[in-house]
Amino acid sequence: MDNTVLTIPALLANSVREFGQRTYLVTPTERLTYADAERHSGERARWLLAQGIGKGARVGLFFANGTDWVTWWLAVSRIGAIAVPLSTLYRPAEIAKVIRLADVGLLIAPGRVLNIDVADRFEAAFPELSGQPAGRLMLSNAPFLRRIVLTGDSRPSEWSSSFGDDEADRLPFELLQAAEAEVSPADLAIMVHTSGSTADPKGVLHTHGTLVRQTSTWPAAIRAITGAAAAPVILCAMPFFWIGGVLAATGALHDPVTLLVMPRLDAGIALDLAESERATGIVGWPAFTQRLRAHPSFADRDLSSAPMLRDGPLDIAMTDVPDGFPIHRTMSETAGGFAYTEMKIVDDDGVPVEDGTVGELLVRGIGVMAGYNKRERSETFDSDGWYHSGDRVYRSAGDPRLFYVGRSSELIKSSGANVSPLEVEAVIGGFEDVAQCVVVGVDHAERGEEVCAVLVPAVADIDLESVVRRAREQLSSYKVPTRWITVSGEQIPTLASGKLNRKALRTWVIEGADRAAPSGSV
C-alpha cells in the first residue's frame, strides 16, 4: 500500500480528501462524516497538545462505542500519543489494574458510561482520589496517573479536570500540523488489552504502520463477505476497546464504509439502525446475531439490503467453509488481520505440516505486534522472530484461508472474548469460603466455550449464590463462570509432580460431571 499513509493522521487526512462528506459513523443519536471526525478530533488534539500531551504519552480512554470514542482515539493518534482503550465492562479493580500496568498518565472519560457513574467507578478503583487536587494526582496504585478528565455534563469533583471547549484552551492548528508530521509508521499507536496465560491482562502494542497495514484489507473483506456494493453500511457489534472494534474503526478509514454502532448491544436498537440506515451486513459474534433473529420484531423488519442478516450463517466466519471449521478471525497480536504477515503451521516438534493437517499457527513480520507491554522480545518471540499463537489451524490445498480448530493453550474463548483462567481463579480463590478454585473452558453451542468453575469449599455449607454475586462484583460479566461445580480436594486431579492436571479436570467436567456430579453442582 502507499507508504505515505502509514500513520493514522495521514490515513485520516487521505479519507477526508477522497470521501470527506461520506458518513463514517451512525449511532442512535448522532451522525459523523469523515470531515466531522477530522474537525472534532483536531479540536481535541490541539487541546491535548496544550495540556502537554504528546509523542509517546499513554492516554486511557473509557468510552462506550460512539462518536466520542472515535474522535478522542483519533485525537490521541494524531499527536503520536498511545491510545489505551479501557473496557466499559471493567470493574473498579480491573480499571485500577490496567491503568497501573499500562502506565497511563492521562485518563479521559465522560461523566456517565451506560448506567455507570464514572466518578463513582473511578473513586472505587482508586480510593486515594479523595482529597487529591485535579491535575496533580498522586496514587500509589497508579504512580504515573497525573490527571483524570471528565467530559460533558459530569458532576464536579476535586480530583477531576474538565475538557476545555474554548478556542483559547487549544494550541494553533499549525502546531497540530507540525506534530502530525512528526508521527512515523514506527511510532507506537495503541495498546489493546487481552486476557493472557497469566492473571494479568496483556497489553498488545501496535505501531501506526502495523495498524494501518493490517486494516487495509478490511473493506474488501467486508464487501466479499456481505456481497455489499462499493460503500457498505455495516452494523458493528464489536466493542471499540477490543481489536475487532479497532479493526472496524480503522478499516473504515481506508474506503468509505459506514459503521452503525450502539453504546450497548441491544437487539431492538440494532434492528432499528439496520433498517433505517439500510445496513448491508453485520460484524459481530454469532450470539448477537442470534439475539437479532430471536427479537419479536425481526420477521416484520425490512432487511432486504442485508440478506446475510436474515439468511446468512450466524457466524460470518462460517461463510463458505468446507469442513465445518470456521475461518480464523485473526487475533489481537496481528491487529485483526493477516495481511503483511508471514505464517507457518507446525507440528509439536516445530516442523511445518502439509495442507489439510492441523498444527499450531506461528506468525512474524511487519504485520505482527511490536510486542507485549513490559515484556522483553525473548519472552514473546522465539529466536527466529516467530510468535507462537497457540491457535490450532489448518489450510486446504489451493485455499489461502486459515481454518480454526481450537487453542493449544489454556485460554478460554467465550463469546469472542479471551478469558484467563488464572485471573478468574485469583479472584474467586481469594474468597474466605473458597479453599481452591480451578477454572476450565468447556464447549458451548452459543458461546463457543463456557467458563466453568470447580470449587473446593472452605466451609461445610458454601453459599454458591453468594460466591456468584461476589464474582460478578469483581469480574467483567464475560469472565464470570456460568457453570459451577463443588468437589472435595481429593477430586482435583494432579500430575505426578503434584501440579494441577487442568486437562484431566476439563475432561472430567465434560465426560464425567454430568453423569456423576457431586451433590453441590449447579
Residue pairs with C-beta under 8 A, 6 or more apart in sequence:
1 212
1 213
1 216
3 185
4 10
5 11
5 14
5 212
6 185
6 208
6 209
6 212
6 213
7 77
7 180
7 183
7 184
7 185
7 187
7 189
7 208
7 209
7 212
8 74
8 77
8 78
8 183
8 189
8 208
8 211
8 212
8 250
8 253
9 77
9 78
9 180
9 183
10 180
10 183
11 212
11 250
11 253
11 254
12 34
12 37
12 38
12 41
12 74
12 78
12 253
13 38
13 180
14 253
15 24
15 34
15 253
15 254
15 256
16 34
16 35
16 38
19 34
19 255
19 256
20 33
20 34
20 35
20 38
21 33
21 34
21 35
22 33
22 34
22 231
22 256
22 258
23 31
23 32
23 33
23 258
24 32
24 33
24 34
24 36
24 37
24 70
24 252
24 258
24 259
25 31
25 32
25 37
25 66
25 67
25 70
25 258
25 259
25 261
26 32
26 258
26 259
26 260
26 261
26 273
26 277
27 65
27 66
27 67
27 260
27 261
27 262
27 263
28 262
28 269
28 272
28 273
30 66
30 67
32 40
32 67
32 70
32 71
34 253
34 256
37 70
37 71
37 74
38 74
40 67
40 71
41 70
41 71
41 72
41 73
41 74
41 75
41 78
42 75
42 78
42 173
42 176
43 75
43 170
44 71
44 72
44 75
44 163
45 74
45 75
45 76
45 78
45 79
45 176
45 179
46 170
46 171
46 172
46 173
46 175
46 176
47 75
47 163
47 164
47 169
47 170
48 54
48 59
48 75
48 76
48 79
48 81
49 79
49 170
49 171
49 175
49 176
49 179
50 164
50 169
50 170
50 171
51 106
51 147
53 59
53 76
53 79
53 81
53 105
53 106
54 79
54 80
54 81
54 179
55 79
55 80
55 81
55 179
55 182
55 183
55 187
56 80
56 81
56 82
56 187
56 188
57 81
57 82
57 105
57 106
58 81
58 82
58 84
58 102
58 103
58 104
58 105
58 106
58 144
58 191
59 76
59 81
59 82
59 83
59 84
59 104
59 105
59 106
59 107
59 108
60 84
60 85
60 86
60 98
60 99
60 102
60 104
60 106
60 107
60 108
61 69
61 72
61 73
61 76
61 83
61 84
61 85
61 86
61 108
61 109
61 241
62 86
62 88
62 95
62 107
62 108
62 109
62 113
62 118
63 69
63 72
63 88
63 108
63 109
63 110
63 113
63 240
64 88
64 113
64 114
64 263
64 264
65 236
65 239
65 240
65 245
65 261
65 262
65 263
66 261
66 263
68 110
68 151
69 85
69 240
70 240
70 249
72 108
73 83
73 85
73 240
73 249
76 82
76 83
77 83
77 183
77 189
77 190
77 208
78 176
78 179
78 180
78 183
79 176
79 179
79 180
79 183
80 179
80 182
80 183
80 187
82 188
82 189
82 190
82 191
82 205
83 189
83 190
83 191
84 98
84 102
84 104
84 190
84 191
84 193
84 203
85 190
85 192
85 193
85 240
85 241
85 242
85 246
86 95
86 98
86 99
86 193
86 241
87 94
87 193
87 239
87 241
87 242
87 476
88 113
88 114
88 116
88 239
88 241
89 476
89 477
89 478
90 98
90 476
91 473
91 474
91 475
91 476
92 121
92 122
92 124
92 125
93 125
93 474
94 475
94 476
95 121
95 122
95 125
96 125
96 126
96 141
96 142
97 200
97 201
98 104
98 193
98 201
98 203
99 107
99 125
99 142
99 145
100 141
100 142
100 143
101 193
101 200
101 201
101 203
101 373
101 374
102 191
102 193
102 203
102 373
103 144
104 142
104 144
104 145
105 144
105 145
105 146
105 147
106 145
106 146
106 147
106 148
106 149
107 122
107 145
107 147
107 148
107 149
108 148
108 149
108 151
108 163
109 118
109 122
109 148
109 149
109 150
109 151
110 118
110 150
110 151
110 152
110 154
111 117
111 118
111 119
111 150
111 151
111 152
111 153
111 154
111 155
112 118
112 154
113 121
113 263
114 263
114 264
117 155
118 150
118 154
119 150
119 154
119 155
119 157
119 160
122 129
122 148
123 129
123 130
126 139
126 141
126 142
126 145
128 138
128 139
128 140
128 141
129 137
129 139
129 148
129 159
130 159
131 158
131 159
132 138
132 139
132 158
132 159
133 158
133 159
134 147
134 148
134 157
134 158
134 159
134 160
134 161
135 146
135 147
135 161
136 146
137 145
137 146
137 147
137 148
137 159
139 145
147 161
148 159
148 160
148 161
149 160
149 161
149 162
149 163
150 157
150 160
150 161
150 162
150 163
151 162
151 163
154 160
154 162
164 170
183 208
184 208
185 207
185 208
185 209
185 212
186 207
186 208
186 209
187 207
187 208
188 205
188 206
188 207
188 208
188 370
189 206
189 207
189 208
189 211
190 205
190 206
190 211
190 246
191 203
191 204
191 205
191 206
191 373
192 203
192 204
192 206
192 241
192 242
192 243
192 246
192 332
193 201
193 202
193 203
193 204
194 201
194 202
194 204
194 242
194 243
194 332
194 418
195 201
195 202
195 411
195 417
195 418
195 419
195 420
195 423
195 479
196 202
196 372
196 411
196 418
196 420
197 409
197 410
197 411
197 420
197 422
198 420
198 422
198 423
199 420
199 422
199 423
199 425
199 426
200 423
201 420
201 423
202 372
202 373
202 375
203 372
203 373
203 374
204 243
204 332
204 333
204 369
204 372
204 373
205 369
205 370
205 371
205 372
205 373
206 214
206 335
206 369
206 370
207 370
209 366
210 335
210 340
210 366
210 367
210 368
210 369
210 370
211 246
211 250
211 335
212 250
213 337
213 339
213 340
213 366
213 367
214 247
214 334
214 335
214 336
214 337
214 339
214 340
214 341
214 367
215 247
215 250
215 251
215 253
215 254
215 335
215 336
215 337
216 251
216 254
216 337
216 339
217 337
217 339
218 247
218 248
218 250
218 251
218 252
218 254
218 257
218 336
218 337
219 232
219 251
219 252
219 254
219 255
219 257
220 255
222 228
222 232
222 234
222 251
222 257
222 281
222 283
223 229
223 230
223 232
225 281
225 308
225 316
225 319
226 232
226 234
226 280
226 281
226 306
226 308
227 280
227 281
227 307
227 308
228 234
228 280
228 281
229 280
230 255
230 256
231 255
231 256
231 257
231 258
232 257
232 258
232 280
232 281
233 257
233 258
233 260
233 277
233 278
233 279
233 280
233 281
233 305
234 248
234 252
234 257
234 258
234 259
234 260
234 279
234 280
234 281
234 282
234 283
235 260
235 270
235 273
235 274
235 279
235 281
235 282
235 283
235 284
235 306
235 309
236 245
236 248
236 259
236 260
236 261
236 282
236 283
236 284
237 265
237 270
237 282
237 283
237 284
237 285
237 288
237 289
238 244
238 245
238 247
238 248
238 283
238 284
238 285
239 245
240 246
240 248
240 249
240 261
242 332
242 417
243 331
243 332
243 335
243 336
244 283
244 329
244 336
244 416
246 335
246 336
247 335
247 336
247 337
248 259
248 283
249 259
251 257
252 258
252 259
258 277
260 270
260 273
260 274
260 277
260 279
262 269
262 270
262 273
265 284
265 288
265 291
267 288
267 291
267 292
267 294
267 295
268 295
268 297
270 288
270 292
271 292
271 295
271 297
271 298
271 301
271 303
273 279
274 282
274 301
274 303
274 306
274 309
275 301
275 302
275 303
278 305
279 303
279 305
279 306
279 309
280 305
280 306
281 306
281 308
281 309
281 316
282 289
282 292
282 306
282 308
282 309
282 316
283 316
285 315
285 415
285 416
286 313
286 314
286 315
286 446
287 415
287 446
287 447
289 309
289 314
289 315
290 314
290 446
292 298
292 309
293 310
293 314
303 309
303 310
308 316
312 319
313 319
315 326
317 326
317 327
317 328
317 329
317 404
318 326
318 327
319 327
321 327
321 403
322 396
322 399
323 396
323 403
325 394
325 403
325 404
325 405
326 403
326 404
327 401
327 402
327 403
327 404
328 338
328 361
328 391
328 393
328 401
328 402
328 403
328 404
329 404
330 336
330 337
330 338
331 389
331 391
332 369
333 363
333 368
333 369
333 387
333 389
334 341
334 363
334 367
334 368
334 369
335 367
335 369
337 367
338 363
338 367
338 402
339 367
340 365
340 366
340 367
341 363
341 364
341 365
341 366
341 367
341 368
342 363
342 364
342 365
343 361
343 362
343 363
343 402
344 352
344 361
344 362
344 386
345 352
345 353
345 357
345 358
345 359
345 360
345 361
345 362
345 393
345 394
345 395
346 352
346 353
346 359
346 360
346 362
347 353
347 357
347 359
347 360
348 360
352 359
353 359
353 394
355 394
355 395
355 396
355 397
356 394
356 395
356 396
356 397
357 394
358 392
358 393
358 394
358 405
359 392
359 393
359 394
360 388
360 389
360 390
360 391
360 392
360 393
360 408
361 389
361 391
361 392
361 393
361 402
362 386
362 387
362 388
362 389
363 386
363 387
363 389
364 381
364 384
364 385
364 386
364 387
368 387
369 387
371 377
371 380
371 381
372 379
372 380
380 387
381 387
382 388
390 407
390 408
390 409
390 411
391 404
391 406
391 407
391 408
392 404
392 405
392 406
392 407
392 408
393 402
393 403
393 404
393 405
394 402
394 403
394 405
395 401
395 402
395 403
396 403
407 413
410 421
410 502
411 418
411 419
411 420
411 421
411 441
412 418
412 419
412 420
412 421
412 439
412 440
412 441
412 449
412 451
413 419
413 441
413 448
413 449
414 441
414 444
414 447
414 448
414 449
414 450
414 451
414 478
415 446
415 447
415 448
415 478
416 448
417 478
417 479
419 439
419 441
419 451
419 478
419 479
421 438
421 439
421 440
421 441
421 502
422 439
423 475
423 479
424 437
424 439
424 451
424 453
424 471
424 475
424 479
424 480
424 481
425 437
425 438
425 439
427 471
427 474
427 475
428 434
428 437
428 439
428 453
428 455
428 467
428 471
428 481
429 436
429 437
431 467
431 470
432 458
433 457
433 458
433 459
433 462
433 463
433 466
433 467
434 455
434 456
434 457
434 458
434 462
434 467
435 456
435 457
435 458
435 489
436 455
436 456
436 489
436 492
437 453
437 454
437 455
437 456
438 453
438 454
438 492
438 500
438 502
438 505
439 451
439 452
439 453
439 454
439 481
440 452
440 454
440 502
440 505
440 506
440 509
441 449
441 450
441 451
441 452
441 506
442 449
442 450
442 452
442 483
442 506
442 509
442 510
443 449
443 450
443 510
444 450
447 482
450 482
450 483
451 479
451 480
451 481
451 482
451 483
452 481
452 482
452 483
452 484
452 485
452 509
453 481
453 483
453 484
453 485
454 485
454 486
454 487
454 492
454 505
454 509
455 462
455 464
455 467
455 484
455 485
455 486
455 487
455 520
456 486
456 487
456 488
456 489
456 492
457 486
457 520
462 486
462 520
464 484
464 486
464 520
464 522
467 484
468 480
468 481
468 484
471 480
471 481
472 480
483 522
484 521
484 522
485 509
485 513
485 517
485 518
485 520
485 521
485 522
486 518
486 520
486 521
487 518
487 520
488 518
491 518
492 500
492 505
493 500
493 501
493 504
493 505
493 508
494 500
494 501
495 501
513 521
